[in-house]
Amino acid sequence: MAPEQPSADCKGRIVLGPNQYGKAESRIVRIYRSSPRHEIRDLNVSTCLRGDFGAAYTAGDQSQVLPTDSQKQTAYAYAKDRGGHSIEEYGVALARHFVDDIGPVHSARIEIDEYLWERATVDGAPHDHTWVRRGQEIRTADVTVDDESVWVVGGLKDLIILKSTGSEFSGFLVDEFTVLEPTHDRVMATSLNAKWRFTRSSDIDWDDVYSGIKETMIREFAVVVSLALQQTLFEMGKAVLEKYPFIAEVRLSAPNRHHFEYDLARFGIDNANEVFNAADRPYGLIQATVEREDAPPAGSAWEPYRGWLV
């Protein structure tokens, strides 16, 4: 048992600690109409500014505060004129603007979710200007810019993936409360969240790399004969780093979506690993970072905006 800490009243001066502000979750849809075959990007954009804003908190002085509405308007304007065709490129341009052009801003962070669409099929062919929402996952990008550096973190979340065999869990530590039975053939399923930090912010085909990383992760999930979800996550991250030398680290978070073989014997029905109860909670939550030993420092890459107080 850890020793109790002595109680003590604090008497120091009260000061403002770390702070930031911005406009969260502007919903921006960009249609590209440069040809009869239109393209779409569907974004949820959050902008966050860090800098000399102490007086706004301690004295109500807004003279150094760019309104969050101005940040929203800038995000929409840049979607038209400076957006490019990838969320990473758009995020870098937007963050650079706030740092370079707004005096009190020392650092800007842009967090973007992209909702994916695929072309509708009409009369057997992809339609030029109609789409159906693709529900596989949400693509993400977190861009942080200050006076000296640019950090780009790509990612995905809510990628639901399942395999019906090729997974087991046995040989685990047992105590007096352990009732779980070892298994050598189980369903493994998760809703994967993953993020990867780039070592540079230019000369990257962002869309192609995103597709390649997703494909690599899915392949590893499928082909690794998994002794535990932990092992699978490490192999997924390792495969990404082996394929892309400009990625420094991969962070993964995966709830173990348990599928328990349902008891049909009481009805005289044989159930040979075919019918399951899909339990949504409680669940195991497995998390890991897979990184290079020589990875450059992360700096502000992982300092969040929306998840600041979690």
C-alpha distance (Angstrom), angle and dihedral (degrees) to the residues before:
residue distance angle dihedral
M1 . . .
A2 3.79 . .
P3 3.81 114.9 .
E4 3.79 116.1 -105.4
Q5 3.78 115.3 -105.6
P6 3.81 115.5 -120.8
S7 3.79 112.4 -106.0
A8 3.79 117.3 -118.5
D9 3.78 135.1 169.8
C10 3.80 116.3 -126.1
K11 3.79 116.6 -126.8
G12 3.79 102.9 171.1
R13 3.78 125.5 121.1
I14 3.81 115.2 -79.8
V15 3.80 112.2 -120.6
L16 3.77 138.7 168.8
G17 3.79 113.7 -93.2
P18 3.82 130.7 -162.4
N19 3.79 112.5 -30.0
Q20 3.76 142.1 170.6
Y21 3.78 138.2 170.4
G22 3.76 139.8 -167.1
K23 3.80 148.7 132.0
A24 3.79 114.2 -67.1
E25 3.78 127.6 -150.2
S26 3.79 107.8 -3.4
R27 3.80 106.1 -178.7
I28 3.79 108.5 -136.3
V29 3.80 126.3 177.7
R30 3.80 116.1 -171.1
I31 3.82 120.5 -165.7
Y32 3.81 116.7 -165.6
R33 3.82 109.5 -148.9
S34 3.80 102.2 173.2
S35 3.81 90.7 119.5
P36 3.81 136.2 20.7
R37 3.81 87.2 -96.4
H38 3.79 102.6 73.0
E39 3.82 126.3 -154.4
I40 3.82 128.8 -150.0
R41 3.82 136.8 -153.1
D42 3.80 116.0 -174.8
L43 3.81 111.9 -165.0
N44 3.79 143.2 -179.8
V45 3.82 105.0 -158.2
S46 3.81 128.5 -168.1
T47 3.81 121.2 -174.8
C48 3.80 123.2 -162.5
L49 3.80 128.6 -173.3
R50 3.81 127.1 -160.0
G51 3.80 124.0 -171.6
D52 3.79 145.2 80.6
F53 3.79 99.2 -7.8
G54 3.80 100.1 122.9
A55 3.82 95.1 113.9
A56 3.79 90.6 58.5
Y57 3.81 89.4 61.8
T58 3.80 100.5 37.2
A59 3.81 101.4 35.6
G60 3.80 106.6 14.1
D61 3.82 89.4 -114.5
Q62 3.81 107.9 154.0
S63 3.81 97.3 179.2
Q64 3.81 92.7 109.7
V65 3.82 95.7 39.3
L66 3.79 120.4 102.5
P67 3.82 103.9 -151.5
T68 3.76 116.0 -109.0
D69 3.81 87.0 -126.7
S70 3.81 88.5 61.7
Q71 3.79 88.7 52.9
K72 3.80 89.6 52.6
Q73 3.81 92.5 49.4
T74 3.81 90.2 49.3
A75 3.79 91.3 52.0
Y76 3.81 90.7 54.5
A77 3.82 93.4 45.0
Y78 3.80 92.3 49.7
A79 3.81 90.1 49.3
K80 3.80 86.6 63.9
D81 3.80 103.4 37.6
R82 3.81 108.3 20.6
G83 3.76 105.2 21.2
G84 3.76 102.8 106.0
H85 3.79 114.3 -169.6
S86 3.81 101.1 -73.0
I87 3.78 130.9 65.5
E88 3.80 91.4 -132.0
E89 3.82 92.8 56.2
Y90 3.80 90.9 45.7
G91 3.80 92.2 48.8
V92 3.81 93.4 50.3
A93 3.82 92.1 50.4
L94 3.80 92.5 48.1
A95 3.81 94.6 47.3
R96 3.81 92.8 46.4
H97 3.80 89.7 54.1
F98 3.80 93.3 55.4
V99 3.81 93.7 46.8
D100 3.81 97.2 41.2
D101 3.81 100.0 39.1
I102 3.83 107.2 30.0
G103 3.81 108.6 71.0
P104 3.82 103.9 -150.1
V105 3.82 93.0 46.5
H106 3.80 114.7 102.3
S107 3.80 97.2 169.2
A108 3.78 137.1 10.9
R109 3.77 129.3 -161.9
I110 3.79 123.7 -163.3
E111 3.81 119.4 -166.6
I112 3.80 116.4 -168.8
D113 3.78 133.2 -175.3
E114 3.80 116.5 -167.8
Y115 3.79 121.2 -157.3
L116 3.78 110.5 -150.2
W117 3.80 127.0 -133.3
E118 3.79 132.9 -173.1
R119 3.77 128.4 -156.3
A120 3.77 117.6 -91.8
T121 3.79 115.2 -119.1
V122 3.79 112.5 -125.0
D123 3.81 120.7 -180.0
G124 3.78 89.6 -12.0
A125 3.82 96.9 -52.9
P126 3.82 135.9 90.1
H127 3.79 109.5 -95.8
D128 3.81 119.2 -123.2
H129 3.79 97.9 -133.8
T130 3.81 109.4 14.5
W131 3.80 125.9 86.0
V132 3.78 140.2 -178.9
R133 3.80 119.2 -142.9
R134 3.80 110.6 -105.6
G135 3.76 109.9 -139.6
Q136 3.81 103.1 -165.9
E137 3.79 101.3 101.2
I138 3.81 146.5 -34.5
R139 3.78 117.7 -106.1
T140 3.82 116.6 -139.7
A141 3.79 139.6 -166.1
D142 3.81 128.6 -174.2
V143 3.81 115.2 -167.2
T144 3.81 123.8 -175.1
V145 3.81 122.6 -175.5
D146 3.80 130.0 -179.7
D147 3.79 133.6 164.6
E148 3.80 92.5 -75.2
S149 3.80 111.3 22.4
V150 3.79 146.7 37.9
W151 3.80 121.9 -151.5
V152 3.80 123.1 -169.9
V153 3.79 123.8 -169.9
G154 3.79 118.5 -176.5
G155 3.75 124.6 -166.1
L156 3.75 154.3 144.6
K157 3.78 134.5 -131.4
D158 3.79 138.3 -164.9
L159 3.81 94.8 24.3
I160 3.81 100.1 161.3
I161 3.78 110.9 -154.5
L162 3.81 132.5 168.2
K163 3.78 138.5 178.0
S164 3.77 124.2 -167.4
T165 3.81 98.4 -145.6
G166 3.80 140.8 1.6
S167 3.79 93.0 82.6
E168 3.79 133.3 99.7
F169 3.79 140.9 165.1
S170 3.78 121.3 -156.8
G171 3.79 142.8 124.1
F172 3.80 91.5 55.7
L173 3.79 127.2 152.1
V174 3.81 113.5 -84.7
D175 3.79 129.4 -154.7
E176 3.81 134.4 170.1
F177 3.81 91.6 -78.6
T178 3.81 97.4 50.0
V179 3.81 113.4 117.3
L180 3.80 98.8 151.9
E181 3.80 112.6 117.7
P182 3.81 119.5 -137.9
T183 3.78 115.3 -109.4
H184 3.79 132.5 -163.0
D185 3.80 97.0 -172.5
R186 3.77 120.6 38.6
V187 3.79 142.7 144.2
M188 3.80 111.2 -100.5
A189 3.78 118.0 -159.8
T190 3.79 136.3 161.3
S191 3.78 145.5 163.7
L192 3.79 98.9 -126.7
N193 3.79 126.2 -146.7
A194 3.80 115.3 -174.6
K195 3.79 137.2 168.0
W196 3.78 130.7 -173.9
R197 3.81 128.8 -163.2
F198 3.79 118.8 -138.5
T199 3.79 122.1 -142.6
R200 3.81 91.4 -142.8
S201 3.80 138.5 26.5
S202 3.82 102.4 -142.3
D203 3.82 142.2 45.5
I204 3.80 91.6 46.2
D205 3.80 127.7 122.1
W206 3.80 92.2 -135.4
D207 3.80 98.0 -170.8
D208 3.80 93.7 46.2
V209 3.81 92.0 48.2
Y210 3.80 91.4 49.0
S211 3.79 91.6 52.7
G212 3.80 91.0 46.1
I213 3.79 94.2 50.6
K214 3.79 92.4 48.7
E215 3.81 90.9 48.9
T216 3.82 91.2 48.1
M217 3.79 93.5 50.6
I218 3.79 93.5 48.0
R219 3.80 91.0 48.7
E220 3.80 92.9 52.4
F221 3.79 91.6 47.2
A222 3.79 89.0 53.2
V223 3.82 102.7 42.8
V224 3.82 103.7 35.2
V225 3.80 110.0 95.6
S226 3.76 92.8 -134.6
L227 3.79 122.7 -141.3
A228 3.82 88.5 179.4
L229 3.80 138.1 -7.5
Q230 3.80 86.8 -109.8
Q231 3.80 90.3 63.3
T232 3.78 91.8 48.3
L233 3.80 92.8 52.5
F234 3.80 91.5 51.1
E235 3.81 92.0 50.3
M236 3.82 90.9 48.5
G237 3.78 92.7 52.2
K238 3.80 92.9 42.4
A239 3.81 91.9 52.6
V240 3.81 91.2 52.2
L241 3.81 92.5 51.0
E242 3.80 91.6 47.4
K243 3.80 91.0 53.3
Y244 3.81 99.3 42.7
P245 3.83 116.6 42.7
F246 3.83 91.1 -174.8
I247 3.81 92.1 65.9
A248 3.81 114.7 89.8
E249 3.79 101.9 -171.3
V250 3.79 144.0 -7.2
R251 3.80 124.3 -144.3
L252 3.78 119.2 -161.4
S253 3.79 134.0 -172.5
A254 3.79 119.7 -174.7
P255 3.80 129.2 174.0
N256 3.79 110.8 -148.4
R257 3.80 102.8 -123.4
H258 3.77 98.5 -153.2
H259 3.80 120.6 -143.1
F260 3.79 111.3 -167.4
E261 3.79 120.5 -163.0
Y262 3.79 105.6 -112.3
D263 3.81 119.2 -123.9
L264 3.80 106.3 -116.5
A265 3.81 95.1 151.7
R266 3.81 89.7 91.9
F267 3.80 86.6 66.3
G268 3.79 93.5 46.4
I269 3.82 91.0 -107.3
D270 3.80 121.9 133.5
N271 3.82 113.4 -131.0
A272 3.79 110.1 -169.8
N273 3.82 98.2 -177.0
E274 3.79 91.9 -60.5
V275 3.83 108.8 108.9
F276 3.80 119.9 50.2
N277 3.77 143.0 179.5
A278 3.80 107.0 -128.7
A279 3.82 103.2 -147.1
D280 3.79 115.2 -161.4
R281 3.82 97.0 -169.6
P282 2.89 150.0 68.7
Y283 3.79 93.7 25.6
G284 3.75 139.3 172.6
L285 3.80 112.0 -107.9
I286 3.80 112.9 -153.1
Q287 3.81 120.1 -168.8
A288 3.79 133.6 176.5
T289 3.78 145.2 162.5
V290 3.80 118.4 -141.1
E291 3.79 110.6 -165.4
R292 3.77 146.0 163.7
E293 3.78 117.9 -106.2
D294 3.81 89.1 -134.2
A295 3.81 96.2 44.9
P296 3.81 114.5 141.3
P297 3.82 115.8 -111.0
A298 3.80 114.4 -77.1
G299 3.80 94.3 -134.0
S300 3.82 109.0 177.3
A301 3.80 94.7 -20.1
W302 3.81 95.1 112.5
E303 3.82 99.9 37.5
P304 3.83 102.2 116.0
Y305 3.78 134.2 -148.2
R306 3.82 108.7 -165.1
G307 3.80 92.5 30.6
W308 3.81 94.6 45.7
L309 3.80 95.7 118.1
V310 3.79 103.2 37.5
